[in-house]
Amino acid sequence: MDFFIVTQTRFVSCFLAMALWFVGNITFAEKAPLPAKEKFHLFLLVGQSNMAGRGTVAPEDKTPHPRVLMLNQAAEWVPAVDPMHFDKPGIVGVGLGRTFGLAIAEANPGVTVGLIPCAVGGSPIDSWQPGAFYQPTKSHPWDDAMRRAKLALQAGTLKGILWHQGESDSTAELAPGYEAKLHELIARFRGELGAPEVPFVVGQLGKFADKSWSEFTAKVDQSHRELPRKVPHTAFVSSEGLKDKGDKVHFDANSYREFGKRYAEAYSKLTEN
């Protein structure tokens, strides 16, 4: 009986050891090798839920690309697959970032794209201030983004900042001051990250059928539209024709993918020599 117990114990121990070795090697395999710093082009994804993504994930969104990586929640570089963000784990889904990365990688065969997801669902622009705490997600949007961006910059070169935000500021109280805050935010991003001319691309809020904009949403939209005329090295991306997922706030998955392509086109035009 004692022999049986000892033998069984050894078997279980060996099995657990093999299982741990296997899991450890899977984790290691998922971490992506990094290129030279100048060939690793980084893009910061910031804003609120339509940057984080709320689209339904399909198998195509889970297919890795060898030259499109993301900085995950554990601050590891891994293949970029959706969902990329982790602001609200229960509802996060497909966003525009991955498709943007794929388009940039295809247009630049010699580089690897590194995406830095930092968007926070629901966050008004005032929560993107140093030290500001956003209670719904129990996070510090600006501080967390800076920490992750600076960590990423140890491995690569910042090439662009993608912003989609404004739904939470489309109110009588907040909309009038939105433009000044946006311009200040862009200057702060560039100053803090030591990139005074880094491209800043902003996307239009959703224009969905059967839901008209209030005058306050239109005011925020005006701030976005006029950005390229008022702030150097910025671009505006139209959301015309994109569809919502049924809630009149968030885009559906196909629209996020199309939006990502539009962001990539705007970025490419902005950076043409």
C-alpha positions as CSV (number, residue, x, y, z in Angstrom):
1,M,0.0,0.0,0.0
2,D,2.8,2.4,0.9
3,F,4.6,1.6,-2.4
4,F,1.4,2.5,-4.3
5,I,1.0,5.8,-2.5
6,V,4.7,6.7,-3.1
7,T,4.4,5.7,-6.8
8,Q,1.2,7.7,-7.2
9,T,2.7,10.7,-5.5
10,R,5.8,10.6,-7.8
11,F,3.5,10.3,-10.8
12,V,1.5,13.4,-9.7
13,S,4.6,15.4,-9.0
14,C,6.1,14.5,-12.4
15,F,2.8,15.4,-14.1
16,L,2.6,18.8,-12.4
17,A,6.2,19.5,-13.2
18,M,5.6,18.7,-16.9
19,A,2.5,20.8,-16.9
20,L,4.3,23.8,-15.4
21,W,7.1,23.5,-17.9
22,F,4.6,23.4,-20.8
23,V,2.7,26.4,-19.5
24,G,5.9,28.3,-19.0
25,N,7.1,27.6,-22.5
26,I,3.7,28.7,-23.9
27,T,4.1,32.0,-22.1
28,F,7.6,32.4,-23.4
29,A,6.6,31.6,-26.9
30,E,3.9,34.3,-26.9
31,K,6.4,37.0,-26.2
32,A,7.5,38.5,-29.4
33,P,11.2,39.2,-30.4
34,L,11.8,42.9,-30.9
35,P,13.6,44.6,-33.8
36,A,16.2,47.4,-33.6
37,K,14.8,50.5,-31.9
38,E,14.7,52.6,-35.1
39,K,12.7,49.8,-36.8
40,F,10.2,49.5,-34.1
41,H,7.5,52.2,-34.8
42,L,5.3,52.9,-31.8
43,F,1.7,54.3,-31.7
44,L,-0.1,55.4,-28.6
45,L,-3.9,54.6,-28.6
46,V,-5.7,57.0,-26.3
47,G,-9.2,58.3,-25.6
48,Q,-12.3,56.7,-24.4
49,S,-14.4,53.6,-25.3
50,N,-14.5,53.9,-29.1
51,M,-10.7,53.9,-29.1
52,A,-10.6,50.9,-26.7
53,G,-13.1,49.1,-28.9
54,R,-16.5,47.5,-28.2
55,G,-16.9,45.4,-31.3
56,T,-17.6,41.7,-31.4
57,V,-14.4,39.7,-31.8
58,A,-14.2,37.3,-34.7
59,P,-11.5,34.7,-35.6
60,E,-9.8,37.1,-38.0
61,D,-9.2,39.5,-35.1
62,K,-7.2,36.8,-33.3
63,T,-4.8,36.1,-36.2
64,P,-1.3,37.3,-35.3
65,H,0.9,39.3,-37.7
66,P,4.7,38.9,-37.2
67,R,5.3,42.7,-37.4
68,V,2.3,44.0,-35.5
69,L,2.8,43.9,-31.7
70,M,1.0,45.3,-28.7
71,L,2.1,46.1,-25.1
72,N,-0.2,44.0,-23.0
73,Q,-1.5,44.8,-19.5
74,A,1.6,43.1,-18.0
75,A,3.8,45.4,-20.1
76,E,5.0,42.6,-22.4
77,W,5.3,42.9,-26.2
78,V,3.1,40.2,-27.7
79,P,1.3,39.8,-31.0
80,A,-1.5,42.3,-31.5
81,V,-4.8,40.5,-31.3
82,D,-8.2,41.8,-30.1
83,P,-9.3,42.7,-27.6
84,M,-6.2,44.9,-27.1
85,H,-7.4,47.1,-24.4
86,F,-8.2,46.2,-20.8
87,D,-10.0,49.3,-19.4
88,K,-13.3,47.4,-18.9
89,P,-12.6,43.7,-19.4
90,G,-16.2,42.6,-19.4
91,I,-17.2,44.6,-22.5
92,V,-14.0,45.4,-24.4
93,G,-13.7,44.0,-27.9
94,V,-12.6,44.9,-31.4
95,G,-11.3,48.4,-31.9
96,L,-9.6,50.4,-34.6
97,G,-6.0,49.9,-33.4
98,R,-5.2,46.5,-34.8
99,T,-6.4,47.2,-38.3
100,F,-4.4,50.5,-38.2
101,G,-1.3,48.5,-37.3
102,L,-1.8,46.0,-40.0
103,A,-2.2,48.8,-42.6
104,I,0.9,50.6,-41.4
105,A,2.9,47.4,-41.4
106,E,1.8,46.5,-45.0
107,A,2.8,50.0,-46.2
108,N,6.2,49.8,-44.5
109,P,7.7,46.3,-45.0
110,G,10.9,47.1,-43.2
111,V,9.4,48.0,-39.8
112,T,7.6,46.4,-36.9
113,V,4.5,48.3,-35.5
114,G,4.1,48.5,-31.7
115,L,0.7,49.5,-30.4
116,I,0.4,50.9,-26.9
117,P,-3.3,50.5,-25.8
118,C,-4.2,53.2,-23.1
119,A,-7.8,54.2,-23.8
120,V,-10.3,54.4,-20.9
121,G,-14.0,53.9,-21.6
122,G,-16.1,56.8,-20.6
123,S,-13.3,59.2,-19.7
124,P,-13.9,62.9,-20.3
125,I,-10.9,65.0,-21.4
126,D,-10.5,66.4,-17.9
127,S,-9.6,62.9,-16.6
128,W,-6.6,63.1,-19.0
129,Q,-4.7,65.4,-16.6
130,P,-1.7,64.5,-14.5
131,G,-2.8,62.9,-11.3
132,A,-6.5,62.7,-12.2
133,F,-8.3,59.7,-11.0
134,Y,-11.2,58.2,-13.0
135,Q,-13.5,56.5,-10.6
136,P,-15.5,54.3,-13.0
137,T,-12.4,52.4,-14.0
138,K,-10.4,53.1,-10.8
139,S,-7.5,54.3,-12.9
140,H,-5.4,57.3,-13.7
141,P,-5.7,57.7,-17.5
142,W,-2.9,60.2,-18.1
143,D,-0.5,58.8,-15.5
144,D,-1.1,55.2,-16.7
145,A,-0.6,56.2,-20.3
146,M,2.6,58.0,-19.6
147,R,4.0,55.1,-17.6
148,R,3.3,52.6,-20.4
149,A,4.4,54.9,-23.2
150,K,7.8,55.7,-21.5
151,L,8.3,52.0,-20.9
152,A,7.6,51.3,-24.5
153,L,9.9,54.0,-25.7
154,Q,12.8,52.0,-24.2
155,A,12.3,49.5,-27.0
156,G,11.1,51.7,-29.9
157,T,10.5,55.1,-31.5
158,L,7.2,57.0,-31.1
159,K,5.7,57.7,-34.5
160,G,2.1,58.7,-33.8
161,I,-0.7,59.3,-31.3
162,L,-4.2,58.1,-32.1
163,W,-7.1,59.8,-30.3
164,H,-10.8,59.1,-30.2
165,Q,-12.7,60.9,-27.5
166,G,-15.4,63.4,-26.9
167,E,-18.7,61.7,-26.2
168,S,-18.4,62.4,-22.5
169,D,-17.7,66.1,-23.2
170,S,-20.7,66.7,-25.5
171,T,-22.7,68.5,-22.8
172,A,-23.7,72.1,-22.2
173,E,-21.2,72.4,-19.4
174,L,-18.1,70.8,-21.1
175,A,-18.4,71.3,-24.9
176,P,-17.6,75.1,-24.9
177,G,-14.2,74.5,-23.3
178,Y,-13.3,71.3,-25.2
179,E,-11.2,72.8,-28.0
180,A,-8.8,74.6,-25.6
181,K,-8.4,71.5,-23.5
182,L,-7.7,69.3,-26.6
183,H,-5.0,71.7,-27.9
184,E,-3.4,71.8,-24.4
185,L,-3.6,67.9,-24.2
186,I,-1.7,67.5,-27.5
187,A,1.0,69.9,-26.4
188,R,1.3,68.0,-23.2
189,F,1.6,64.6,-24.9
190,R,4.3,66.0,-27.2
191,G,6.2,67.7,-24.4
192,E,6.1,64.8,-21.9
193,L,7.2,62.3,-24.5
194,G,9.9,64.5,-26.0
195,A,8.2,64.4,-29.5
196,P,7.3,68.0,-30.4
197,E,6.2,67.2,-33.9
198,V,4.8,63.6,-33.5
199,P,1.6,63.2,-35.6
200,F,-1.6,63.3,-33.7
201,V,-4.7,61.8,-35.4
202,V,-8.2,62.4,-34.1
203,G,-11.3,60.5,-35.2
204,Q,-14.8,61.9,-35.6
205,L,-17.5,60.9,-33.2
206,G,-20.1,58.4,-34.5
207,K,-22.7,59.8,-36.9
208,F,-25.4,57.1,-36.7
209,A,-28.7,56.8,-38.5
210,D,-31.8,57.7,-36.4
211,K,-29.7,59.7,-33.9
212,S,-29.2,63.3,-34.5
213,W,-26.4,65.2,-32.8
214,S,-27.0,67.8,-30.1
215,E,-25.5,71.3,-30.5
216,F,-22.9,70.2,-28.0
217,T,-21.8,67.1,-29.9
218,A,-21.6,69.4,-32.9
219,K,-19.4,71.7,-30.9
220,V,-17.0,68.9,-30.0
221,D,-17.0,67.8,-33.6
222,Q,-16.1,71.3,-34.8
223,S,-13.0,71.1,-32.4
224,H,-12.0,67.9,-34.1
225,R,-12.6,69.1,-37.7
226,E,-10.7,72.3,-37.2
227,L,-7.7,70.7,-35.5
228,P,-5.5,70.4,-38.6
229,R,-6.0,74.1,-39.4
230,K,-5.0,75.1,-35.9
231,V,-2.4,72.7,-34.6
232,P,0.5,71.5,-36.7
233,H,1.1,67.8,-37.6
234,T,-2.5,66.8,-36.8
235,A,-5.2,65.0,-38.9
236,F,-8.9,64.5,-38.7
237,V,-10.6,61.2,-39.7
238,S,-14.2,61.1,-40.8
239,S,-16.6,58.5,-39.5
240,E,-19.1,59.1,-42.3
241,G,-21.0,56.0,-43.3
242,L,-19.8,53.9,-40.3
243,K,-22.5,51.9,-38.3
244,D,-23.1,51.5,-34.7
245,K,-23.4,48.2,-32.8
246,G,-27.0,48.9,-31.8
247,D,-26.4,51.3,-29.0
248,K,-26.0,54.5,-31.0
249,V,-22.7,55.1,-29.3
250,H,-20.2,52.5,-30.3
251,F,-19.2,51.3,-33.7
252,D,-19.7,47.7,-34.8
253,A,-16.7,45.5,-35.5
254,N,-16.7,46.0,-39.3
255,S,-16.9,49.8,-38.8
256,Y,-14.0,49.7,-36.3
257,R,-11.9,47.8,-38.9
258,E,-12.8,50.4,-41.6
259,F,-12.1,53.2,-39.2
260,G,-8.6,51.8,-38.5
261,K,-7.9,51.8,-42.3
262,R,-9.0,55.5,-42.4
263,Y,-6.7,56.4,-39.5
264,A,-3.9,54.7,-41.4
265,E,-4.7,56.6,-44.6
266,A,-4.8,59.9,-42.7
267,Y,-1.5,59.2,-40.9
268,S,0.2,58.2,-44.2
269,K,-0.9,61.4,-45.9
270,L,0.2,63.5,-42.9
271,T,3.7,61.9,-42.9
272,E,4.3,62.0,-46.7
273,N,7.5,63.7,-47.6
